[in-house]
């Protein structure tokens, strides 16, 4: 160790040899290049008071010190960190030949903790006990012969200690007072010494226990749904909002958690795009600060009842159809798994009064399935299983010859259902029929079909529409 400028130089020949062995090496790290300050190196004004038995005078001057921490990565709460306090220069005079019993501190000091964690670290250098294993860096150096006017510089004084990280955030380390092997006590003068080292401990991850439940899972546009929740930060402001997939909708209401982190609010739901309700702290919903979505469906307003269909009588020599109810309502599909929504078309009656062998074909095609705001549903597919029966054909004139059968239909005005399978936008055959009896004869056919609309998994809840068009030719 060297004395700071303007102070009496000192060395403890025996004491320094002991310190070198206690810290695992004779000297500190290589000196920094000229004009370069090693990390953690600071200077601060110090007053040093020797013990009375040394007969040395008090001294004031500058302490040159360096603080480093030994940890392979940013420490976490509960980790132990080793702190090294290296005194490279001191204003104190030293009494040569100072020794201490084996196994007790020959020097000590304090490192002050600040920032996220308050406290101090006790650092010491201990003389090894007799028979201790030698350092792997070589034997202890021989004590230097130091006279009254000696100018040789000795090794730095190295003190070590440990502390346990107890708080997240930045922790500062500041050099405090230290006691030399001679018993000289040195303390900073005036304000505390500058911060020499910093380390940051990350915060422990917090589980997100926020959750909400709804008093109703669906409602008409504008209905107010009661929202209750638990697991929020006590007293924190909370936003309750509608959500559609990965985005918020126009539905929003402010709320606040009580002293137990509970939430109670009413959310007016008027946006037809809303498929779920969430509650969150902060400016936007995040998985860490918000609840999981609770499913909610905005019901369509009740449609006006459709007028009862009026069958159109077929004029002589014509081909016509009538359907019992044009609107088709399919069943519901569970959210998440997807599946088929069952249904049935309104029964179709085909009347053929043309006479002759000209048969007929009834086809259907469907538009793309769309949800709220006209958003299409990829992967949706409609299939049907047609059925067809024929009524008794009206009697033909006695002198009229029998009509031949039309392709696809049976004799005497019978019809044939189309093949089961998908309908699609290109269309599919629902039924075909043979020609009606000639000379004023008439035939009637009843056509029906069971429907199955397959929806992909996780189709958002809501009402979906498509147009099924039947064409008779």
C-alpha atoms as one frame of an Amber mdcrd trajectory, in Angstrom:
protein
   0.000   0.000   0.000   1.222   3.485  -0.709   0.523   6.651   1.222  -1.454
   9.422  -0.479   0.367  12.534  -1.563   1.293  14.809   1.289   1.156  12.109
   3.966   3.704  10.010   5.826   4.511   6.740   4.037   3.975   3.569   6.013
   4.390  -0.183   5.734   3.669  -3.139   7.951   6.174  -5.729   6.902   4.863
  -8.658   8.890   1.217  -7.599   8.653   1.290  -7.270   4.861   2.827 -10.680
   4.416  -0.043 -12.144   6.459  -2.674 -10.223   4.516  -1.311 -11.467   1.208
  -1.757 -15.071   2.271  -5.241 -14.393   3.671  -6.586 -13.087   0.393  -5.133
 -15.800  -1.814  -2.345 -13.818  -3.442   0.454 -11.404  -2.720  -0.742  -8.424
  -4.734  -3.902  -6.980  -6.227  -4.726  -6.921  -9.994  -2.253  -5.296 -12.431
  -2.129  -1.541 -12.233  -4.277   0.340 -14.725  -2.603   2.015 -17.644  -1.498
   5.581 -17.178  -4.422   8.076 -17.282  -6.888   5.144 -16.934  -9.023   4.776
 -13.808  -9.967   1.166 -12.969 -13.691   0.509 -12.483 -14.747   1.152  -8.878
 -11.752   3.401  -8.035 -12.664   6.489  -5.969 -10.932   9.037  -3.726 -12.284
  10.743  -0.636 -10.922  12.904   2.249 -10.090  10.883   5.338  -9.005  11.401
   8.957  -6.870   8.650  10.538  -6.419   8.270  14.334  -3.676   5.802  15.431
  -4.022   3.790  18.630  -2.222   5.419  21.598   0.322   2.631  21.991   1.780
   3.242  18.528   2.838   6.757  19.358   1.952   7.880  15.815   0.316  11.239
  15.167  -3.164  11.691  13.634  -3.234  12.314   9.883  -5.629  13.756   7.345
  -5.509  13.343   3.596  -6.956  11.393   0.729  -7.842   7.710   0.647  -7.597
   5.945  -2.685  -9.910   2.947  -2.689 -11.583   0.535  -5.041 -14.707  -1.590
  -4.538 -15.592  -4.593  -6.722 -18.283  -7.264  -6.489 -17.935 -10.911  -7.417
 -21.065 -12.473  -8.977 -21.286 -14.298 -12.346 -24.564 -12.641 -13.379 -26.982
  -9.983 -12.166 -27.874 -11.200  -8.658 -31.355 -12.256  -7.784 -33.092 -11.836
  -4.452 -31.565 -14.360  -2.038 -28.161 -14.530  -3.783 -24.933 -13.952  -1.818
 -22.526 -11.359  -3.260 -18.830 -11.083  -2.331 -17.537  -7.523  -1.919 -13.835
  -6.566  -2.099 -12.697  -3.272  -0.556  -9.157  -2.472  -1.719  -7.313   0.421
  -0.044  -4.549   1.562  -2.384  -3.555   4.776  -0.623  -4.094   6.232   2.852
  -2.921   9.321   4.730  -2.130   7.274   7.857   1.422   6.672   9.134   2.196
   3.076   9.984   4.168   1.351  12.714   6.350  -1.341  11.207   6.113  -4.829
  12.548   2.471  -4.759  13.623   1.069  -8.261  14.017  -2.145  -9.928  15.114
  -2.914 -13.398  16.520  -3.707 -16.129  13.992  -7.360 -16.412  12.990  -8.414
 -12.927  14.028  -8.877  -9.869  11.817  -5.740  -7.857  11.137  -7.750  -5.152
   9.336 -11.430  -4.322   8.922 -13.747  -1.887   7.188 -17.297  -1.083   6.105
 -18.978  -0.848   2.718 -22.230   1.103   2.770 -25.248  -0.148   0.793 -27.770
   2.273  -0.678 -30.461   2.583  -3.300 -32.805  -0.400  -3.348 -31.177  -1.974
  -0.285 -29.951  -0.060   2.793 -27.310  -1.366   5.190 -23.613  -2.076   5.333
 -21.178  -4.906   4.628 -18.458  -5.745   7.140 -15.205  -6.490   5.308 -12.066
  -7.915   6.958  -8.627  -9.397   6.318  -7.722 -12.305   8.607  -4.320 -13.733
   9.454  -4.368 -17.509   8.676  -4.057 -20.004  11.500  -0.983 -22.127  11.923
  -0.777 -25.050   9.505  -3.139 -23.482   6.971  -2.673 -24.621   3.414  -0.493
 -22.265   1.401  -1.992 -20.117  -1.311  -1.953 -21.553  -4.831  -0.316 -18.363
  -6.004   2.948 -19.213  -4.218   4.478 -18.817  -0.784   3.904 -15.749   1.310
   6.303 -12.964   0.439   9.140 -12.298   2.827   8.642  -9.123   4.892  10.524
  -6.243   3.440  13.177  -4.533   5.498  11.710  -1.129   6.106  13.773   1.631
   7.752  12.659   5.000   9.000  13.255   6.603   5.611  12.038   3.702   3.453
  10.225   4.697   0.276   9.324   1.276  -1.144   5.566   0.771  -1.806   3.891
  -2.325  -0.362   0.799  -4.249  -1.568  -2.723  -2.790  -1.314  -4.794  -3.571
   1.761  -7.528  -5.990   0.616 -10.695  -6.493   2.706 -13.527  -8.850   1.789
 -17.027  -9.590   2.991 -20.419 -10.801   1.759 -24.051  -9.727   1.854 -27.362
 -11.206   0.756 -29.547  -9.424  -1.807 -32.947  -8.745  -0.248 -34.557  -6.183
  -2.567 -34.915  -5.711  -6.333 -33.491  -2.677  -8.116 -30.151  -0.872  -8.236
 -27.926  -1.245  -5.155 -25.019   1.186  -4.659 -21.784   0.375  -2.801 -19.838
   3.206  -1.122 -16.548   2.881   0.818 -16.822   3.601   4.530 -14.293   3.714
   7.339 -11.490   1.167   7.725  -9.018   0.067  10.405  -5.386  -0.675   9.482
  -3.335  -3.583  10.904  -1.678  -1.097  13.290  -5.056  -0.305  14.844  -5.262
   3.074  13.128  -8.920   3.923  12.447  -9.654   5.971   9.308 -13.031   7.572
   8.607 -14.307   9.728   5.713 -14.427  13.474   6.431 -17.629  15.405   5.723
 -20.083  13.951   3.220 -19.883  10.254   2.518 -17.441   8.969  -0.046 -18.595
   8.715  -3.677 -20.356   5.601  -4.931 -17.744   3.135  -6.142 -19.842   0.251
  -7.544 -23.412  -0.537  -8.557 -25.365  -3.709  -9.186 -28.976  -4.317 -10.174
 -31.176  -7.134  -8.932 -34.236  -7.940 -11.088 -37.643  -8.063  -9.457 -39.194
 -11.451  -8.760 -41.919 -12.392 -11.257 -45.404 -11.861  -9.850 -48.199 -14.311
 -10.673 -51.219 -12.686 -12.323 -54.260 -13.639 -10.218 -56.656 -11.177 -11.865
 -59.911 -12.699 -13.112 -63.424 -11.500 -13.958 -66.840 -13.135 -14.205 -70.021
 -11.891 -15.893 -73.568 -11.968 -14.589 -74.759 -12.868 -18.127 -72.931 -14.378
 -21.091 -75.075 -12.606 -23.724 -77.443  -9.703 -24.190 -79.103  -7.385 -26.684
 -77.166  -4.376 -28.031 -76.820  -1.762 -25.280 -77.469  -4.179 -22.416 -75.539
  -3.515 -19.197 -73.586  -6.540 -18.008 -72.458  -6.735 -14.374 -68.738  -7.528
 -14.074 -67.081  -8.769 -10.859 -63.394  -9.530 -10.387 -60.694 -10.480  -7.885
 -56.901 -10.404  -7.690 -56.351  -6.725  -8.597 -53.976  -4.337  -6.820 -55.878
  -2.899  -3.815 -57.132   0.606  -4.597 -55.808   0.583  -8.190 -57.822   2.185
 -11.027 -59.150  -0.481 -13.407 -60.565  -0.337 -16.936 -63.377  -2.728 -17.911
 -63.615  -3.110 -21.696 -65.058  -5.190 -24.492 -62.709  -7.189 -26.665 -62.848
  -8.879 -30.071 -59.915 -11.214 -30.669 -56.696  -9.248 -30.154 -58.251  -5.751
 -30.108 -60.546  -3.733 -27.872 -63.999  -2.653 -29.007 -65.818   0.614 -28.298
 -67.311  -0.730 -25.043 -65.460   0.690 -21.992 -66.163   1.639 -18.351 -63.889
   2.908 -15.518 -63.731   1.124 -12.150 -61.501   0.744  -9.108 -60.384  -2.182
  -6.957 -61.319  -2.060  -3.274 -58.962  -2.578  -0.322 -59.070  -6.364  -0.897
 -58.412  -6.152  -4.656 -62.035  -6.890  -5.595 -63.847  -5.284  -8.522 -67.531
  -4.579  -9.248 -68.723  -2.613 -12.300 -71.386  -2.436 -15.023 -70.357  -2.348
 -18.674 -72.824  -1.176 -21.343 -72.186  -3.466 -24.315 -73.371  -1.871 -27.549
 -70.616  -2.755 -30.030 -71.780  -5.820 -32.015 -68.115  -6.824 -32.497 -67.648
  -7.508 -28.754 -67.025 -11.209 -28.083 -65.438 -10.976 -24.601 -64.977  -8.679
 -21.593 -61.666  -7.955 -19.820 -60.483  -5.786 -16.902 -56.952  -4.437 -16.548
 -54.698  -2.010 -14.697 -52.606   0.521 -16.623 -53.202   2.217 -19.972 -53.674
  -0.974 -22.062 -54.497  -4.639 -21.503 -51.461  -6.916 -21.054 -51.255 -10.554
 -19.908 -49.374  -9.370 -16.781 -51.770  -6.561 -15.738 -55.139  -7.793 -17.051
 -57.648 -10.569 -16.581 -58.342 -13.341 -19.039 -61.216 -12.605 -21.444 -64.686
 -13.693 -20.302 -66.831 -14.689 -23.308 -69.857 -12.518 -24.140 -72.218 -12.464
 -27.149 -74.139  -9.464 -28.463 -77.443 -10.820 -29.763 -78.953  -9.558 -32.979
 -82.247  -7.658 -32.618 -85.239  -9.972 -33.089 -86.054  -9.979 -36.824 -89.568
  -9.123 -37.950 -91.602 -12.252 -38.609 -91.520 -13.259 -42.259 -94.872 -13.239
 -44.055 -96.381 -16.635 -44.556 -95.514 -17.938 -48.010 -98.413 -18.148 -50.420
 -98.145 -21.052 -52.844 -98.453 -19.856 -56.405-100.846 -22.003 -58.433 -99.250
 -23.218 -61.598-100.992 -21.910 -64.713-101.696 -24.442 -67.434 -98.547 -25.423
 -69.216 -96.150 -24.114 -66.552 -93.435 -25.218 -64.157 -93.353 -23.597 -60.687
 -92.167 -24.072 -57.126 -93.294 -22.899 -53.685 -91.309 -23.065 -50.453 -92.728
 -23.374 -46.941 -90.751 -20.556 -45.259 -87.766 -18.907 -46.911 -85.722 -18.262
 -43.727 -83.552 -21.093 -42.405 -82.184 -21.108 -38.850 -79.394 -23.537 -37.956
 -78.438 -24.825 -34.522 -75.621 -23.503 -32.320 -71.997 -24.663 -32.290 -69.914
 -24.706 -29.107 -67.111 -22.139 -28.871 -63.585 -23.526 -29.249 -64.161 -27.024
 -30.627 -66.025 -26.046 -33.804 -68.343 -28.544 -35.442 -71.531 -28.838 -37.452
 -74.664 -26.729 -37.001 -77.719 -28.828 -38.016 -80.809 -27.563 -39.840 -83.319
 -28.159 -42.636 -84.541 -26.191 -45.630 -88.168 -25.189 -45.924 -90.039 -27.886
 -47.847 -90.201 -27.157 -51.603 -93.188 -28.132 -53.763 -92.582 -28.405 -57.530
 -95.655 -28.313 -59.767 -95.357 -29.339 -63.431 -98.400 -28.735 -65.655 -96.573
 -28.569 -68.976 -97.270 -32.108 -70.087 -94.844 -33.922 -72.271 -91.494 -35.536
 -71.627 -89.480 -32.430 -70.624 -88.077 -33.126 -67.175 -86.911 -30.579 -64.594
 -83.878 -29.980 -62.329 -83.818 -28.166 -58.981 -80.365 -26.841 -57.972 -79.002
 -24.792 -55.065 -75.954 -22.669 -54.393 -74.792 -20.727 -51.282 -72.923 -17.463
 -50.762 -69.940 -17.034 -48.417 -70.785 -17.190 -44.700 -70.237 -13.809 -42.993
 -70.340 -12.681 -39.381 -70.788  -9.310 -37.662 -69.837  -6.357 -39.911 -69.690
  -8.670 -42.937 -66.454 -10.424 -41.881 -66.178 -13.767 -43.768 -65.644 -17.050
 -41.922 -62.833 -19.011 -43.619 -63.307 -22.747 -43.600 -67.094 -22.730 -43.226
 -68.842 -25.319 -45.427 -72.534 -26.221 -45.996 -73.528 -29.781 -46.901 -76.976
 -31.276 -47.495 -78.736 -34.648 -47.775 -81.655 -34.233 -50.220 -84.915 -36.203
 -50.250 -87.718 -36.195 -52.831 -91.228 -37.717 -53.096 -93.938 -37.388 -55.731
 -97.694 -36.884 -55.276-100.241 -38.722 -57.385-100.142 -37.431 -60.927-103.326
 -35.833 -62.151-105.121 -38.155 -64.668-104.376 -37.522 -68.309-106.999 -37.451
 -71.130-108.062 -40.939 -72.169-106.920 -40.509 -75.775-103.480 -39.202 -74.779
-100.553 -41.566 -75.171 -98.354 -42.245 -72.164 -95.333 -39.957 -71.830 -91.868
 -41.498 -71.850 -89.692 -41.200 -68.731 -87.278 -38.295 -68.443 -83.647 -38.944
 -67.563 -83.031 -38.862 -63.787 -86.692 -39.374 -62.860 -88.856 -42.424 -62.506
 -91.927 -43.174 -64.609 -95.342 -41.682 -63.867 -93.970 -38.347 -62.611 -91.611
 -39.673 -59.918 -88.483 -37.659 -58.868 -84.928 -38.495 -57.778 -83.006 -36.670
 -54.961 -79.536 -35.268 -55.602 -76.400 -36.754 -54.075 -75.479 -35.893 -50.467
 -72.485 -33.568 -50.199 -71.314 -29.940 -50.158 -73.338 -27.199 -51.833 -70.791
 -24.425 -52.380 -70.961 -21.259 -54.491 -70.915 -23.285 -57.748 -74.082 -25.138
 -56.799 -75.291 -28.715 -56.480 -78.365 -30.681 -57.618 -81.149 -30.895 -55.027
 -83.568 -33.092 -57.121 -84.549 -34.004 -60.675 -87.967 -35.037 -62.023 -89.504
 -36.650 -65.086 -92.013 -35.034 -67.458 -95.652 -34.630 -66.441 -98.535 -36.477
 -68.175 -99.575 -34.726 -71.428-102.807 -32.997 -72.376-103.515 -31.003 -69.230
-102.089 -33.519 -66.775-100.199 -32.140 -63.721 -97.606 -33.582 -61.312 -96.467
 -32.355 -57.944 -93.241 -33.200 -56.137 -92.133 -32.574 -52.555 -88.414 -31.854
 -52.092 -86.616 -31.532 -48.745 -83.019 -31.568 -47.456 -81.245 -31.887 -44.107
 -78.481 -29.257 -43.733 -75.159 -29.304 -41.871 -72.987 -26.161 -41.617 -69.467
 -26.943 -40.401 -67.646 -24.116 -38.574 -63.873 -24.072 -37.822 -62.635 -24.179
 -34.191 -62.611 -20.913 -32.200 -65.111 -19.159 -34.441 -66.042 -16.051 -32.373
 -69.543 -16.215 -30.886 -72.174 -14.320 -32.841 -74.811 -14.592 -35.558 -73.640
 -15.545 -39.075 -75.514 -15.383 -42.388 -75.392 -16.750 -45.896 -77.910 -16.851
 -48.782 -79.021 -20.206 -50.194 -80.566 -19.781 -53.675 -82.749 -22.534 -55.238
 -83.210 -22.549 -59.021 -85.829 -24.642 -60.892 -85.224 -25.261 -64.588
